[in-house]
Amino acid sequence: MRSPIHREGYLMAGSLLIVALVSSKICKWLGRLFYLATAFTLYFFRDPERKIPDGDCLILAPADGKIVGIDSVEHVPFLDGPAKRVSIFLSIFDVHINRSPIKGKVAYRHYTPGEFLAAFEPKASINNEQNAVGIEDAEGYRILVKQIAGLVARRILCWKNPGELVAAGERFGLIRFGSRTEIYMPLDAQVEVRLGQRVQGGASVIARRS
């Protein structure tokens, strides 16, 4: 049975718990603060199961969060041309597991170092540290997902490498803490979300292939 907390959470929470036990012997209030930090860490790294919608034409949300941008970009690597972009802002209270929007093969991966601006800012898409993952299905349809670090995010994890297969809705990475995830799709994709809407990674439909 899969753990409801990602292993990264157990590692960090374990360290905080040790600090809490030690500090509580020195200062009761300081100990309580670290106990709260331990509890929040476990909450942050929760990894719930999701009911994945079935349908070859569906493009699923790559992350939990709030839709903060829907626009077009003139040129996107891996897609080799213009694309529609949907941007999702993840607060520290959102699940931070990233999931694959479609079934296919990881055909591209590129890490770019950068700044740690607030993830809800549009310029974070260009200036912040990020990891791009390109997925191509059996028919050659391509999607690009960007994992973008935020103001307090200091680590981007990606568990899939080029050549590996992914299922629609499958977990492929994680960003800690508040962050941004963007999905780039061909221009003929029919976007089915609106600005301000909240979505769930792997469960919400972002768009449909035409």
Phi, psi and omega in degrees: 000133183288139179290141178284354178241132178292148185301331176301324180293318179297320180297312181290318180295324178298318178295317180294324180296319177298316178298321180297317181296319181288313184293331180293337177283339180265315181214119184301316183291324177295320178298317179298323179299317180286330174295320177295320178297323178296315180296318180294324179299317177296321178295317182298319185270020178297147186223075185287154172285151180229146174276112184275122178299145182258129179160124183293337183271357184276142172242115188268158177296132179277354182199162171281154174143197184249134177289117182245358179198136173222111183204190178238150180237139186293319181213132181232126176303151182078315175280342177055043178170193179291158182205157169274142181234134172240125184252134182240126176263129179252115175280175181291350180264356179271154171296133186252016175282133175264142182231152182287131180289333182220168173275136179170206182240138173290115184246357183203140175207128182215123179261136179233117176291159181182202183272183179229058178287163177304129189293340180279351178282133180304324183290349176297333180297333182258317190270336187278160173303138184203160177229124181256133180236121180257131182238134181235130181273182185295338180266002180090007178285132186243143176227143175239133177241131177251126170265118186239126179291154180246200184299318181250000177284132180228010179205126175248127179247137175222124186262359182247141179242159178308134181101343181273148180270149175225146174267158176299128180085359181288143177293133176229351181187183183202146174233134175234139351260236183319138189201192182219141175230133180237146176237132180247130185228159174304153185299336182276001177292138181263102182293134184239018176240168180230162178301137179089347180288144175263140182231162176242131181300129178081347183246327181269142177272121179276318184201173175233143174287140180279000000 
